[in-house]
Amino acid sequence: MPSITRFFAAIALTLITSVAFPQGFPAQSVRPKPASGSADQSNVPKLEHFDPDVVDKTLDPCDDFYKYSCSKWLSANPIPADQVYWNTGSGLELWNEGVLRDTLEAASKNDPNRSPVQQKIGDYWAACMDESGIESAALKPLQSELGRITALKSKRDIALEIAHLQHGFPGAWEAGDNQSSSPLFGFTGQQDYDDASMVVAQIDQAGLSLPNRDYYLNTDDKSKEILGKYRTHLQKMFVLVGEPQSQAATDAATVVELETALAEAQMDNIKRRDPKNVNNKMTLAQVRALAPSIDWESYLQAVHAPTSDHYIVTSPDFFRAEEKLISSHPLAHWQTYLRWQVIHRAAPYLTKAIVDENFAFFAHTLAGAEQQRPRWRRCVAAADRDLGDALGQAYVDRAFSPESKARTIQMVHSIEAALDSDIQSLSWMSPATKQQAVVKLKGIEDKIGYPSHWRDYSSVKITRDSYLNNVRQASSFEFERWVAKIGKPVDRSEWTMTPATINAYYDPQLNTINFPAGILQPPFFDPGKDDAVNYGAIGMIIGHEIIHGFDDQGRKFDAKGNLRDWWTADDAKNYDERGRCISDEYTQEVPEAGASVKQNGLLTQGEDTADNGGIRLALAALEYSLKQQGKSLDDKGDDGWTYRQRFFLSNAYSWCENVRPQIARLMVTTDPHSLPVFRVDNVISNMQEFGQAFNCKPGQKMIRANACRVW
Ligand SMILES: [Zn+2]
């Protein structure tokens, strides 16, 4: 799968919550009725619409703009017990899920006249909601899987078992970079870094169950406490599948030992950001020599991998260490590790006792949720993940009008034009590099709303009998779909987010920006609001994605998506100086995440650069749009605020978020995005345009003496 740059964190788990936001409706014409016949009638989704009256006028905007814009909203909107954060987009998330739920419920009636697509999504929903069926099947769906592992004869068989697990199980916990989505190693089709027109095989480090290596290796008290609780969780899970206590305790210790060793071997997430560090081309013979204990031939055959021109091994050091680990531990240890992988991956789809224990550690201890989301929300999220395009068609019909699409495209074009002017005006870039930058900008393909063709799920067998089996069918289909791309020309039409997703991304190897219909809704895109409000919210997001093509890593790819240096040495040096200003600024204490938790600005540099550049592009595009209407940024609208002020207020409003300290801590360690408060205050304090909007004076907190600017 390509490595894309998302707008919001990818901690969109089956366990916790996805990128959430709050309340109203998109255009009146598409107002869906709330999901009916459910126990959650009180939970009628309400979309948020920007309202400048929400600001706290007793505060000084120049002291802390996030607080000024958000504190009233934040105190009126505490985090629900089943959520780990709650923000102005959470209502939209519920609303989107309501639309999907209506579609799923309607399709779930056992009607012989259903279309093949309706049969699949309807039976998927029915099986997921059938809690009593899942209880009475108990551990049955797991038994043959555990039996396979007990039957392994030698360590050579491990590779085949991994192929089997990769086929059938989605990660129970998928960290942002997917490091934990596979046992021992990951395998997929990936665009070649040096020839973006072709897909080659990629072999990646993997093998962890916690969000990243820091959770195993950090030695502060809090980290040690979490690792201790993880060991207890492992033990409880082994007991739940039938092991005696003492055996479960031994097995838990084995898993922690092996995963910790794998964590030590992994390349860290800062080094992984640089594509040069992961672009290691090898022949199959070299891969074999790197880790001879893994039976690569049998593995590649089992996953039906087409011949690859070469293999990209993201981290050769990881495989050197893994080789030693495999040879030094007996088969029995690996059987324990694999048993855990099966239990962990299957957990969300099994009985209540197992689901509850899985929640207790991964969502409560790790992320801070107090109770589970209602079952219907978990089933909607799983259906969207597994059959997203089938659901997406209905979502788009219902919630994304051609008018919304046309207005978004117009905004995208005006923001791209703003970057063109910005590039021309830069004092630190030579004409030669400017010319290349413009070629790259013109090469960006804009994808708005939904894919040009819908995925064909006809080979995915979905029945009403087994939720776990349905998940495995869909997961296997997705795994094979990516592997089958190896050796073939790239399919440029591919999307890696479903239409109902509230997120957006830039793909550096396709040079595309992608905005699912799910985010082109209030409060991000609000058809009923004026340009100042829309450029402040979705405009900044559009600018952010475009700037990703020119952030500290994105700038290393050319217009066609090849990893190719198109910068003069001087210009690259100038860029790095400006980039360092950003990474220094964002290397900061994060009190929201607990005492002495510090953000590493090198991890968030790309996202922070995109936030800072994106908002500038959106403001420039707004200024241009107002000029076309004979207005200026400093004119006042009907509500007494200037357009410039409304732009910044709408931007801050789109970020208002209450967040639990546990998830804040998790995000600071694993997520390349800064927390919302910094995505507002750090950004605007770099902009004299903000000081101008609210008459801030030098020395006030929102005027940074050492302001940073890249784009
Ligand atoms: Zn981003």
Boltz pocket constraint, residues with backbone or C-beta under 6 A from the ligand:
constraints:
  - pocket:
      binder: B
      contacts: [[A, 5], [A, 6], [A, 7], [A, 8], [A, 504], [A, 544], [A, 545], [A, 548], [A, 606], [A, 607], [A, 610]]
      max_distance: 6.0
